[in-house]
Amino acid sequence: MMRVGLLLPDPQRFGGQRLGADCARALGRADVSLDPRPQRERVFDVLPRGWPVAAVTRQADAGDAAGATWLRADPAHVQPDINGARLLAHGQGLALDADDVAAFLPALRPLFGDFGSPIDAPTPSRWYLRLAPGTPVPTFSTPEDALGDELFEHLPGAAGDRESRRWRTLLSEAQIVLHNHPRNARRVAAGLPAVNSLWLWGGGALPDHVRSAAAAIHSDDDSLTAFATLAGVPAHPLPTLAPVAAGAGLFDLREARDLARLQHDWLLPLLAQLTDGRVSELWLDCADGQCFKLRRGQRWRFWRRPRERLAQ
């Protein structure tokens, strides 16, 4: 049974864009359900419950995540404005290389060493803090959730607890170190964004159990592919277009924003494969919890009205 899934963003991201006639007809005849769980929990069963991205990507990057608590401390670029500062870029978006890492990390190591959480960077875009096992870590926003937003709205400590204040103070001190670093002058002169902050997120320990029902996961998201690897699921880069005879698996299209292109590049080719039997089932998993299951036999549901938009 060849099952293909598409992981999609919240349909509201497509605004008022309408589905074309063929896709509208197919989705109008599909089985639709609503799953209230976070989208990632529909892809992976993780125990203990949570999403310890730092530990899981650390294991993929360096293989040494066991026996510690981890926190991502990814390089970031923030832009001051009248209300504070906004996160504009992070990680891979900064185009860092090994020379950048060799310049910045020695300046940060004394600060984080004194805090009891050594910092290192097995890859230029993913930096890590190692904490003692069981260290409580505040909840930090993912960089995707914070991108473009006011920085301090996504930092812990609004309630005034002591531990969160310590992390905010640490981040402020790291920003001072980075702001004054001469490497940033070279980057700006080369047309690259300055590394003037860190983004702390994804804290936790390596999970005891990760499983997924997907036969394979195709994604450019390092977090998703790292969880797939831990679950023993083959992980591959996301192809540009829906491949012919796509094969079983889940394709991560959460970055899609153009509904017309999504239909042309993915939905219509896969619907054609569903019609001719190369795909036995196609399911669409939307970030808002809507799930569409499409099968060949649904073509006989001719009485159902076409669905004009992906959003409810």
C-alpha positions as CSV (number, residue, x, y, z in Angstrom):
1,M,0.0,0.0,0.0
2,M,1.8,3.2,-1.2
3,R,0.8,5.9,1.2
4,V,2.1,9.5,0.7
5,G,1.7,12.3,3.1
6,L,2.2,16.1,2.9
7,L,3.0,18.1,6.0
8,L,1.5,21.5,5.4
9,P,1.4,24.9,7.2
10,D,-1.7,26.4,8.8
11,P,-4.1,27.0,5.8
12,Q,-4.5,30.6,7.1
13,R,-1.0,31.2,5.7
14,F,-2.5,31.0,2.2
15,G,-4.9,33.8,2.9
16,G,-7.7,34.1,0.4
17,Q,-6.0,31.9,-2.3
18,R,-8.4,29.5,-3.8
19,L,-8.0,25.9,-4.8
20,G,-8.1,25.0,-8.5
21,A,-11.0,22.9,-9.9
22,D,-9.3,19.5,-9.7
23,C,-7.9,20.0,-6.2
24,A,-11.1,21.5,-5.0
25,R,-13.1,18.6,-6.2
26,A,-10.7,16.0,-4.7
27,L,-10.5,17.7,-1.3
28,G,-14.3,18.2,-1.2
29,R,-14.6,14.4,-1.6
30,A,-11.9,13.5,0.9
31,D,-12.3,12.2,4.5
32,V,-11.6,15.1,6.8
33,S,-10.7,14.9,10.5
34,L,-9.4,17.3,13.2
35,D,-6.6,16.3,15.4
36,P,-5.9,18.7,18.3
37,R,-2.4,17.4,19.0
38,P,0.6,19.6,17.9
39,Q,1.6,18.7,14.3
40,R,4.9,17.2,15.4
41,E,3.1,14.8,17.8
42,R,1.2,13.5,14.8
43,V,4.5,12.7,13.1
44,F,6.5,11.4,16.1
45,D,5.7,9.6,19.3
46,V,8.3,10.9,21.8
47,L,8.7,9.6,25.4
48,P,9.0,11.3,27.8
49,R,6.6,13.8,26.2
50,G,8.2,16.9,24.8
51,W,10.3,18.1,21.9
52,P,13.9,18.2,23.1
53,V,15.3,19.4,19.8
54,A,18.7,20.3,21.1
55,A,19.5,16.8,22.4
56,V,18.2,15.1,19.3
57,T,20.1,17.3,16.8
58,R,23.2,17.1,19.0
59,Q,23.0,13.3,18.8
60,A,22.8,13.6,15.0
61,D,25.6,16.2,14.8
62,A,28.1,14.8,17.3
63,G,26.7,11.5,18.7
64,D,27.4,12.5,22.3
65,A,24.0,13.7,23.6
66,A,23.4,10.9,26.2
67,G,24.0,11.8,29.8
68,A,23.4,15.6,29.7
69,T,20.8,18.2,29.2
70,W,21.2,20.3,26.1
71,L,20.1,23.7,24.9
72,R,20.5,25.1,21.4
73,A,22.3,28.5,21.4
74,D,22.2,29.2,17.7
75,P,23.8,32.3,16.3
76,A,21.3,35.1,15.5
77,H,21.0,38.5,14.0
78,V,18.6,41.0,15.8
79,Q,17.7,44.4,14.6
80,P,17.0,47.2,17.2
81,D,13.9,49.2,16.7
82,I,11.8,51.7,18.7
83,N,10.3,49.0,20.8
84,G,13.4,46.9,21.5
85,A,14.8,44.4,18.9
86,R,13.5,41.9,16.4
87,L,14.9,38.5,15.4
88,L,15.7,38.8,11.7
89,A,17.9,35.7,11.0
90,H,19.4,32.7,12.7
91,G,21.4,29.6,12.1
92,Q,21.8,28.7,8.4
93,G,20.3,32.1,7.4
94,L,23.5,33.8,8.6
95,A,25.8,31.8,6.2
96,L,28.5,31.2,8.8
97,D,31.6,29.2,8.1
98,A,34.3,27.5,10.2
99,D,36.3,30.7,10.4
100,D,33.3,32.6,12.0
101,V,32.9,29.8,14.6
102,A,36.6,29.9,15.4
103,A,36.4,33.7,15.9
104,F,33.2,33.9,18.0
105,L,33.3,30.9,20.3
106,P,36.5,31.7,22.2
107,A,34.9,35.1,23.1
108,L,31.8,33.3,24.4
109,R,33.4,30.4,26.2
110,P,34.4,32.2,29.4
111,L,30.9,33.6,29.8
112,F,29.1,30.3,29.5
113,G,31.8,28.4,31.3
114,D,31.3,30.6,34.4
115,F,27.6,29.9,34.0
116,G,28.3,26.2,34.2
117,S,27.1,25.4,30.6
118,P,30.0,25.0,28.1
119,I,29.3,26.2,24.6
120,D,30.5,24.5,21.4
121,A,29.5,24.2,17.7
122,P,29.8,20.9,15.9
123,T,28.4,22.7,12.8
124,P,28.6,26.4,12.0
125,S,24.8,26.9,12.1
126,R,24.0,24.9,15.2
127,W,25.6,25.9,18.5
128,Y,24.9,24.1,21.8
129,L,25.1,24.5,25.6
130,R,25.8,21.4,27.7
131,L,24.1,21.4,31.1
132,A,24.3,18.9,33.9
133,P,21.7,16.1,33.8
134,G,18.4,17.2,35.2
135,T,19.1,20.9,35.0
136,P,15.7,22.8,34.7
137,V,15.6,24.8,31.5
138,P,12.9,27.5,30.9
139,T,10.7,27.2,27.9
140,F,12.1,29.2,24.9
141,S,10.3,29.9,21.7
142,T,11.5,28.2,18.5
143,P,13.3,30.6,16.2
144,E,10.6,30.0,13.6
145,D,7.9,31.3,16.0
146,A,10.0,34.3,16.9
147,L,11.3,35.3,13.5
148,G,10.3,38.9,12.8
149,D,8.8,39.4,16.3
150,E,9.8,41.6,19.1
151,L,12.7,39.7,20.8
152,F,11.7,40.1,24.5
153,E,8.2,38.8,23.9
154,H,9.7,35.4,23.3
155,L,12.2,35.4,26.3
156,P,11.4,33.7,29.6
157,G,11.2,35.6,32.8
158,A,8.1,37.7,32.4
159,A,6.7,36.1,35.6
160,G,9.9,37.3,37.4
161,D,11.2,33.8,38.5
162,R,14.8,33.8,39.5
163,E,16.0,31.1,37.1
164,S,14.5,32.8,34.0
165,R,16.0,36.1,35.0
166,R,19.4,34.4,35.1
167,W,19.0,33.2,31.5
168,R,17.9,36.6,30.3
169,T,20.9,38.2,32.0
170,L,23.2,35.6,30.4
171,L,21.7,36.3,27.0
172,S,22.2,40.1,27.5
173,E,25.8,39.6,28.4
174,A,26.3,37.3,25.3
175,Q,24.8,40.1,23.1
176,I,27.4,42.6,24.5
177,V,30.2,40.2,23.7
178,L,29.0,39.6,20.2
179,H,28.1,43.2,19.5
180,N,31.7,44.3,20.2
181,H,33.4,41.4,18.4
182,P,35.6,42.6,15.5
183,R,34.6,39.6,13.4
184,N,31.2,41.3,12.8
185,A,32.9,44.3,11.1
186,R,34.4,41.9,8.6
187,R,31.0,40.2,8.0
188,V,29.2,43.5,7.5
189,A,31.9,44.7,5.1
190,A,31.3,41.4,3.1
191,G,27.6,42.1,3.0
192,L,26.7,39.5,5.6
193,P,24.5,40.1,8.7
194,A,26.3,40.6,12.0
195,V,26.1,37.8,14.6
196,N,24.9,40.0,17.5
197,S,22.8,37.6,19.5
198,L,22.1,33.9,20.3
199,W,18.8,32.2,20.2
200,L,18.3,29.8,23.1
201,W,15.7,27.0,22.5
202,G,14.9,23.3,22.3
203,G,16.1,22.4,25.8
204,G,16.0,18.9,27.2
205,A,17.6,15.5,27.4
206,L,17.8,12.7,24.8
207,P,14.4,11.0,24.8
208,D,14.0,7.3,25.7
209,H,11.7,6.5,22.8
210,V,11.0,8.0,19.4
211,R,8.8,6.3,16.9
212,S,7.0,7.3,13.7
213,A,4.5,5.7,11.4
214,A,6.0,7.3,8.3
215,A,7.9,5.0,6.0
216,A,10.4,7.8,5.2
217,I,10.6,11.6,5.8
218,H,11.7,14.1,3.2
219,S,12.6,17.4,4.8
220,D,15.1,20.3,4.8
221,D,14.4,20.8,8.5
222,D,17.4,19.5,10.5
223,S,15.1,19.0,13.6
224,L,12.7,16.8,11.7
225,T,15.4,14.7,10.0
226,A,17.2,14.3,13.4
227,F,14.0,12.9,15.0
228,A,13.5,10.7,12.0
229,T,17.0,9.3,12.4
230,L,16.5,8.6,16.1
231,A,13.2,6.8,15.2
232,G,15.0,4.7,12.6
233,V,13.1,6.2,9.7
234,P,15.0,7.0,6.5
235,A,15.5,10.8,6.1
236,H,16.0,12.5,2.8
237,P,16.3,16.1,1.5
238,L,13.0,17.5,0.2
239,P,12.8,17.3,-3.6
240,T,11.8,20.4,-5.5
241,L,8.8,18.8,-7.1
242,A,6.6,15.8,-6.3
243,P,8.6,12.9,-7.8
244,V,6.9,10.5,-10.3
245,A,5.8,7.4,-8.3
246,A,6.7,9.4,-5.2
247,G,7.1,6.4,-2.9
248,A,5.7,6.0,0.6
249,G,6.7,8.6,3.0
250,L,6.0,12.1,4.4
251,F,7.1,15.2,2.5
252,D,7.6,18.4,4.6
253,L,6.0,21.3,2.8
254,R,5.4,23.5,5.9
255,E,7.3,26.4,4.3
256,A,4.8,26.6,1.4
257,R,3.1,30.0,1.0
258,D,1.9,30.0,-2.6
259,L,-1.1,27.7,-3.0
260,A,-1.1,27.8,-6.8
261,R,2.5,26.5,-6.8
262,L,1.8,23.9,-4.2
263,Q,-1.0,22.6,-6.4
264,H,1.1,22.6,-9.6
265,D,4.2,21.1,-8.1
266,W,2.7,18.6,-5.6
267,L,-1.1,18.2,-5.3
268,L,-1.9,17.7,-9.0
269,P,1.0,15.2,-9.7
270,L,0.1,13.2,-6.7
271,L,-3.6,13.2,-7.5
272,A,-2.7,11.9,-10.9
273,Q,-0.7,9.1,-9.3
274,L,-3.7,8.4,-7.0
275,T,-5.9,8.1,-10.0
276,D,-3.7,5.6,-11.9
277,G,-3.0,3.5,-8.8
278,R,0.7,4.4,-8.2
279,V,-0.3,5.9,-4.9
280,S,-3.0,4.1,-2.9
281,E,-3.6,6.9,-0.3
282,L,-2.7,10.5,0.0
283,W,-3.0,12.4,3.2
284,L,-2.6,16.1,4.0
285,D,-1.6,17.1,7.5
286,C,-2.2,20.8,8.2
287,A,-0.6,22.6,11.1
288,D,-4.1,23.7,12.4
289,G,-5.0,20.1,13.0
290,Q,-7.0,19.5,9.8
291,C,-6.2,16.2,8.1
292,F,-7.4,15.2,4.7
293,K,-7.3,11.5,3.6
294,L,-7.7,10.9,-0.1
295,R,-8.3,7.6,-1.9
296,R,-9.1,6.6,-5.4
297,G,-12.6,5.4,-4.6
298,Q,-13.6,8.8,-3.4
299,R,-14.1,9.9,-7.0
300,W,-17.6,8.3,-6.8
301,R,-18.6,10.9,-4.1
302,F,-19.9,13.2,-6.9
303,W,-22.6,14.6,-4.7
304,R,-20.1,16.4,-2.5
305,R,-19.4,20.1,-3.1
306,P,-15.8,21.1,-4.1
307,R,-13.8,22.8,-1.4
308,E,-12.9,26.3,-2.5
309,R,-10.1,26.9,0.1
310,L,-7.8,24.8,2.1
311,A,-8.8,26.8,5.3
312,Q,-12.1,25.9,7.0
